[in-house]
Amino acid sequence: MNISIFDLSIYIKFFVSLCALVNPIGMIPIFTSMTHHQTTEEKIKTNLVANFSAALILLISLFFGNSILNFFGISVNSFRIAGGILILSIAFSMINGSFKNQIKSKKNSNEDKKKENISVVPLAMPLIAGPGAISSTITWSINHSTWINLIGCSVVITFFSFFCWSCFRAAPCAVKILGKTGINIITRIMGLLLMSLGIEFISIGIKSIVSSFLG
């Protein structure tokens, strides 16, 4: 299989776009805040399940995303607004401390469910494989629909998930440095940032829908 320099540039641009949309390094404090109550083994499992789920979501989006949205009559902008609302709800709970209390109250009675919720929602989706990453992946699959490009983009998604896993794997070092007070402060700050991100998703979705009607 001969891959031209142009093809390699496509894959590099795809990886850079995912990094820009998700910002894995900037998400390290978020991962730390959401998993500071877990043991080391639980954090490792949460990290693995979250990134595996995110990779699976992006791969499904790459191969079937456009068909799934068309089948249900859902636009990417509507999906972006829904993801923004979900992010807003998470941000509110992080700011007022209810997110932490909800996790603690469920820890003894529903441990397995709690782990699943943290790993898949909100870590895998919408924080890693969020509306931006999913819509970008679907757009990429439409613009580069050959099997060679789809396989190349699949490799990029796998490498991107490994990169996110590596960033989150370094999160325990941040816990030791920051302590409980630092984690609480970062939780509030990250809640504000998440709230801004959710509003941004919603505003972009609304603007796109309005412009499509006006256009």
TORKOL-4160 file (C-alpha; in steps of 0.2 Angstrom, whole numbers, padded with zeros to 4 digits, m for minus):
215
<pt num="1" X="0000" Y="0000" Z="0000"/>
<pt num="2" X="0008" Y="0016" Z="m0006"/>
<pt num="3" X="0003" Y="0031" Z="0005"/>
<pt num="4" X="0007" Y="0048" Z="m0002"/>
<pt num="5" X="0014" Y="0063" Z="0007"/>
<pt num="6" X="m0003" Y="0071" Z="0005"/>
<pt num="7" X="m0012" Y="0056" Z="0013"/>
<pt num="8" X="0000" Y="0057" Z="0028"/>
<pt num="9" X="m0004" Y="0075" Z="0030"/>
<pt num="10" X="m0022" Y="0071" Z="0031"/>
<pt num="11" X="m0019" Y="0059" Z="0045"/>
<pt num="12" X="m0008" Y="0072" Z="0054"/>
<pt num="13" X="m0021" Y="0085" Z="0052"/>
<pt num="14" X="m0035" Y="0073" Z="0059"/>
<pt num="15" X="m0024" Y="0069" Z="0074"/>
<pt num="16" X="m0021" Y="0088" Z="0077"/>
<pt num="17" X="m0039" Y="0092" Z="0075"/>
<pt num="18" X="m0044" Y="0079" Z="0088"/>
<pt num="19" X="m0031" Y="0085" Z="0101"/>
<pt num="20" X="m0037" Y="0103" Z="0098"/>
<pt num="21" X="m0055" Y="0099" Z="0101"/>
<pt num="22" X="m0053" Y="0087" Z="0116"/>
<pt num="23" X="m0037" Y="0095" Z="0124"/>
<pt num="24" X="m0031" Y="0079" Z="0133"/>
<pt num="25" X="m0018" Y="0088" Z="0143"/>
<pt num="26" X="m0030" Y="0102" Z="0149"/>
<pt num="27" X="m0042" Y="0088" Z="0154"/>
<pt num="28" X="m0030" Y="0080" Z="0167"/>
<pt num="29" X="m0037" Y="0091" Z="0181"/>
<pt num="30" X="m0055" Y="0086" Z="0176"/>
<pt num="31" X="m0050" Y="0068" Z="0177"/>
<pt num="32" X="m0041" Y="0071" Z="0193"/>
<pt num="33" X="m0056" Y="0079" Z="0201"/>
<pt num="34" X="m0068" Y="0066" Z="0195"/>
<pt num="35" X="m0058" Y="0051" Z="0201"/>
<pt num="36" X="m0049" Y="0058" Z="0217"/>
<pt num="37" X="m0061" Y="0047" Z="0228"/>
<pt num="38" X="m0055" Y="0031" Z="0219"/>
<pt num="39" X="m0041" Y="0019" Z="0223"/>
<pt num="40" X="m0026" Y="0017" Z="0211"/>
<pt num="41" X="m0034" Y="0001" Z="0204"/>
<pt num="42" X="m0050" Y="0010" Z="0201"/>
<pt num="43" X="m0042" Y="0025" Z="0193"/>
<pt num="44" X="m0033" Y="0013" Z="0181"/>
<pt num="45" X="m0049" Y="0004" Z="0176"/>
<pt num="46" X="m0058" Y="0020" Z="0174"/>
<pt num="47" X="m0045" Y="0027" Z="0163"/>
<pt num="48" X="m0044" Y="0011" Z="0152"/>
<pt num="49" X="m0063" Y="0010" Z="0151"/>
<pt num="50" X="m0065" Y="0028" Z="0147"/>
<pt num="51" X="m0053" Y="0029" Z="0133"/>
<pt num="52" X="m0058" Y="0012" Z="0126"/>
<pt num="53" X="m0076" Y="0018" Z="0125"/>
<pt num="54" X="m0071" Y="0035" Z="0117"/>
<pt num="55" X="m0061" Y="0026" Z="0104"/>
<pt num="56" X="m0076" Y="0014" Z="0100"/>
<pt num="57" X="m0087" Y="0029" Z="0099"/>
<pt num="58" X="m0076" Y="0038" Z="0087"/>
<pt num="59" X="m0073" Y="0023" Z="0077"/>
<pt num="60" X="m0092" Y="0020" Z="0075"/>
<pt num="61" X="m0094" Y="0038" Z="0071"/>
<pt num="62" X="m0080" Y="0036" Z="0058"/>
<pt num="63" X="m0089" Y="0022" Z="0049"/>
<pt num="64" X="m0107" Y="0024" Z="0053"/>
<pt num="65" X="m0110" Y="0041" Z="0060"/>
<pt num="66" X="m0117" Y="0050" Z="0045"/>
<pt num="67" X="m0129" Y="0035" Z="0042"/>
<pt num="68" X="m0135" Y="0034" Z="0060"/>
<pt num="69" X="m0138" Y="0053" Z="0061"/>
<pt num="70" X="m0147" Y="0052" Z="0044"/>
<pt num="71" X="m0157" Y="0037" Z="0049"/>
<pt num="72" X="m0164" Y="0045" Z="0064"/>
<pt num="73" X="m0166" Y="0062" Z="0056"/>
<pt num="74" X="m0153" Y="0070" Z="0068"/>
<pt num="75" X="m0142" Y="0084" Z="0063"/>
<pt num="76" X="m0124" Y="0086" Z="0070"/>
<pt num="77" X="m0130" Y="0103" Z="0077"/>
<pt num="78" X="m0144" Y="0095" Z="0087"/>
<pt num="79" X="m0131" Y="0083" Z="0093"/>
<pt num="80" X="m0119" Y="0097" Z="0098"/>
<pt num="81" X="m0133" Y="0106" Z="0108"/>
<pt num="82" X="m0138" Y="0090" Z="0117"/>
<pt num="83" X="m0120" Y="0087" Z="0122"/>
<pt num="84" X="m0118" Y="0105" Z="0128"/>
<pt num="85" X="m0133" Y="0103" Z="0139"/>
<pt num="86" X="m0126" Y="0087" Z="0146"/>
<pt num="87" X="m0109" Y="0096" Z="0150"/>
<pt num="88" X="m0119" Y="0111" Z="0158"/>
<pt num="89" X="m0127" Y="0099" Z="0170"/>
<pt num="90" X="m0110" Y="0091" Z="0174"/>
<pt num="91" X="m0103" Y="0108" Z="0177"/>
<pt num="92" X="m0116" Y="0114" Z="0189"/>
<pt num="93" X="m0114" Y="0098" Z="0200"/>
<pt num="94" X="m0095" Y="0101" Z="0200"/>
<pt num="95" X="m0097" Y="0119" Z="0205"/>
<pt num="96" X="m0109" Y="0116" Z="0219"/>
<pt num="97" X="m0101" Y="0100" Z="0225"/>
<pt num="98" X="m0116" Y="0089" Z="0222"/>
<pt num="99" X="m0106" Y="0079" Z="0209"/>
<pt num="100" X="m0094" Y="0073" Z="0223"/>
<pt num="101" X="m0108" Y="0070" Z="0236"/>
<pt num="102" X="m0118" Y="0060" Z="0223"/>
<pt num="103" X="m0103" Y="0049" Z="0220"/>
<pt num="104" X="m0099" Y="0046" Z="0238"/>
<pt num="105" X="m0117" Y="0042" Z="0242"/>
<pt num="106" X="m0118" Y="0028" Z="0228"/>
<pt num="107" X="m0101" Y="0021" Z="0232"/>
<pt num="108" X="m0106" Y="0008" Z="0244"/>
<pt num="109" X="m0123" Y="0003" Z="0237"/>
<pt num="110" X="m0120" Y="0004" Z="0219"/>
<pt num="111" X="m0101" Y="0003" Z="0215"/>
<pt num="112" X="m0101" Y="m0005" Z="0198"/>
<pt num="113" X="m0114" Y="0007" Z="0192"/>
<pt num="114" X="m0104" Y="0021" Z="0198"/>
<pt num="115" X="m0089" Y="0016" Z="0189"/>
<pt num="116" X="m0098" Y="0014" Z="0173"/>
<pt num="117" X="m0106" Y="0031" Z="0174"/>
<pt num="118" X="m0089" Y="0040" Z="0177"/>
<pt num="119" X="m0080" Y="0030" Z="0164"/>
<pt num="120" X="m0093" Y="0031" Z="0150"/>
<pt num="121" X="m0102" Y="0046" Z="0155"/>
<pt num="122" X="m0095" Y="0059" Z="0157"/>
<pt num="123" X="m0077" Y="0055" Z="0153"/>
<pt num="124" X="m0079" Y="0045" Z="0137"/>
<pt num="125" X="m0094" Y="0055" Z="0131"/>
<pt num="126" X="m0095" Y="0070" Z="0130"/>
<pt num="127" X="m0078" Y="0075" Z="0137"/>
<pt num="128" X="m0067" Y="0064" Z="0126"/>
<pt num="129" X="m0078" Y="0059" Z="0112"/>
<pt num="130" X="m0089" Y="0074" Z="0113"/>
<pt num="131" X="m0100" Y="0083" Z="0100"/>
<pt num="132" X="m0084" Y="0092" Z="0092"/>
<pt num="133" X="m0074" Y="0076" Z="0091"/>
<pt num="134" X="m0089" Y="0066" Z="0084"/>
<pt num="135" X="m0094" Y="0079" Z="0071"/>
<pt num="136" X="m0076" Y="0081" Z="0066"/>
<pt num="137" X="m0074" Y="0063" Z="0064"/>
<pt num="138" X="m0090" Y="0061" Z="0054"/>
<pt num="139" X="m0085" Y="0076" Z="0043"/>
<pt num="140" X="m0068" Y="0068" Z="0040"/>
<pt num="141" X="m0076" Y="0051" Z="0035"/>
<pt num="142" X="m0087" Y="0061" Z="0022"/>
<pt num="143" X="m0073" Y="0070" Z="0014"/>
<pt num="144" X="m0061" Y="0055" Z="0014"/>
<pt num="145" X="m0072" Y="0040" Z="0011"/>
<pt num="146" X="m0060" Y="0028" Z="0003"/>
<pt num="147" X="m0056" Y="0012" Z="0013"/>
<pt num="148" X="m0037" Y="0017" Z="0014"/>
<pt num="149" X="m0041" Y="0034" Z="0022"/>
<pt num="150" X="m0054" Y="0026" Z="0034"/>
<pt num="151" X="m0041" Y="0013" Z="0040"/>
<pt num="152" X="m0028" Y="0027" Z="0042"/>
<pt num="153" X="m0041" Y="0037" Z="0052"/>
<pt num="154" X="m0044" Y="0022" Z="0062"/>
<pt num="155" X="m0026" Y="0021" Z="0067"/>
<pt num="156" X="m0026" Y="0039" Z="0071"/>
<pt num="157" X="m0041" Y="0037" Z="0083"/>
<pt num="158" X="m0032" Y="0022" Z="0091"/>
<pt num="159" X="m0016" Y="0033" Z="0093"/>
<pt num="160" X="m0026" Y="0047" Z="0100"/>
<pt num="161" X="m0035" Y="0036" Z="0113"/>
<pt num="162" X="m0018" Y="0030" Z="0119"/>
<pt num="163" X="m0012" Y="0048" Z="0120"/>
<pt num="164" X="m0027" Y="0052" Z="0131"/>
<pt num="165" X="m0024" Y="0037" Z="0141"/>
<pt num="166" X="m0006" Y="0042" Z="0144"/>
<pt num="167" X="m0011" Y="0059" Z="0150"/>
<pt num="168" X="m0024" Y="0053" Z="0162"/>
<pt num="169" X="m0011" Y="0040" Z="0168"/>
<pt num="170" X="m0001" Y="0054" Z="0175"/>
<pt num="171" X="m0015" Y="0061" Z="0184"/>
<pt num="172" X="m0011" Y="0053" Z="0201"/>
<pt num="173" X="0005" Y="0063" Z="0202"/>
<pt num="174" X="m0006" Y="0079" Z="0202"/>
<pt num="175" X="m0016" Y="0072" Z="0216"/>
<pt num="176" X="m0001" Y="0070" Z="0227"/>
<pt num="177" X="0005" Y="0088" Z="0223"/>
<pt num="178" X="m0012" Y="0097" Z="0225"/>
<pt num="179" X="m0020" Y="0088" Z="0240"/>
<pt num="180" X="m0038" Y="0089" Z="0245"/>
<pt num="181" X="m0039" Y="0108" Z="0245"/>
<pt num="182" X="m0031" Y="0110" Z="0228"/>
<pt num="183" X="m0043" Y="0097" Z="0221"/>
<pt num="184" X="m0058" Y="0106" Z="0228"/>
<pt num="185" X="m0052" Y="0122" Z="0220"/>
<pt num="186" X="m0048" Y="0114" Z="0204"/>
<pt num="187" X="m0065" Y="0105" Z="0204"/>
<pt num="188" X="m0074" Y="0122" Z="0205"/>
<pt num="189" X="m0062" Y="0130" Z="0192"/>
<pt num="190" X="m0065" Y="0115" Z="0180"/>
<pt num="191" X="m0083" Y="0117" Z="0183"/>
<pt num="192" X="m0083" Y="0135" Z="0177"/>
<pt num="193" X="m0073" Y="0130" Z="0162"/>
<pt num="194" X="m0084" Y="0115" Z="0158"/>
<pt num="195" X="m0099" Y="0127" Z="0159"/>
<pt num="196" X="m0091" Y="0139" Z="0147"/>
<pt num="197" X="m0088" Y="0124" Z="0135"/>
<pt num="198" X="m0106" Y="0118" Z="0136"/>
<pt num="199" X="m0112" Y="0136" Z="0132"/>
<pt num="200" X="m0100" Y="0136" Z="0118"/>
<pt num="201" X="m0107" Y="0120" Z="0111"/>
<pt num="202" X="m0125" Y="0126" Z="0113"/>
<pt num="203" X="m0121" Y="0143" Z="0105"/>
<pt num="204" X="m0112" Y="0135" Z="0090"/>
<pt num="205" X="m0126" Y="0123" Z="0087"/>
<pt num="206" X="m0140" Y="0137" Z="0088"/>
<pt num="207" X="m0130" Y="0148" Z="0077"/>
<pt num="208" X="m0128" Y="0135" Z="0064"/>
<pt num="209" X="m0146" Y="0130" Z="0064"/>
<pt num="210" X="m0152" Y="0148" Z="0063"/>
<pt num="211" X="m0139" Y="0152" Z="0049"/>
<pt num="212" X="m0146" Y="0137" Z="0039"/>
<pt num="213" X="m0164" Y="0143" Z="0041"/>
<pt num="214" X="m0159" Y="0161" Z="0035"/>
<pt num="215" X="m0147" Y="0154" Z="0021"/>
